[in-house]
Amino acid sequence: MTRDVPAALQGALDTGVTTLARAWTVTRADGLRLGFTDHDRALVFDGVVHEADAGVNAAAVEQATGLAVDTHSIAGALSSDAIADADLERGLYDGAEVLFWLVDWTAPESRLLQARGTVAEVRRGAHAFEAEIAGLAEAMNRPAGRAYLRTCRHRLGDAGCGVDLSDPAFRATGTVVAADGPLMLRVDGLAAFASGWFDRGALTWQDGANAGSRAEVKAHRAGEGAVTLALWQAPALPVAPGDSFTVPAGCDKTLAICRDRFANVVNFGGFPHMPGDDRAVAYPAGGGGHDGGSLFRR
């Protein structure tokens, strides 16, 4: 593969004098753009300050021809000024776009985009992290097309589903009264909803230490004088009384919930009556001759 190297950068390469540095631009899930460089001074281009000495370094780079997936690696220290542990925990770097640059540090406008990809996996330790970056070919590994399943293929509230999650019947705002451990919350504001209404929902924190992040609801229980939400995973930071959230109704993607909770069977995206494995191993019913009934046991 050939690359169009800017004339100024090519001139710097031809001199044989090393004035090159590596830099990378990260665009997080929340839209924040961060820049880093292995140069000893910050480099500014594309409206982003690429910080030096930020405790972040590019590690192994593996590129291939054809449709093989390119992989890269970024490792660094956790710090409040650059990449914070809480931001990694909240998933703000999951799927983030990363651009790898070769830059002439004497003239940052002379640069070459060497590779681009997205953050595929982040491993965290006590004081450091390592992020694996997958190239653009990774998108070709994702399944596409419709799935032939008993359950609905749509995501609740998307265009295919059609349920309006802004309807007060399907959305509520609540406030934490107390946290009984990291996974169990006693809440206020959901008393009008029956137990289980928010099972499999995903609440979004409106304020507090976790503002903007989401948490999957495992179970919603409404008892006398207390409403509780059990979470599948503990929030990145401790939840405090008074933290508010919004939560939509949950959906287990079955026909029964689609019919009884949302009255939305016309948009159900599954095949609830598809034959199962029992059909493949069914055998003829006993008895002598046909009696007008089914030939197979059910």
Helices and strands as residue ranges (DSSP letters): H 7-15, E 20-27, E 33-37, E 43-45, E 48-51, E 56-62, E 71-77, H 85-89, E 97-104, E 111-124, E 128-135, G 136-141, G 168-170, E 171-179, E 184-188, E 202-205, E 214-223, E 226-231, E 244-248, H 255-260, G 265-267, H 277-280
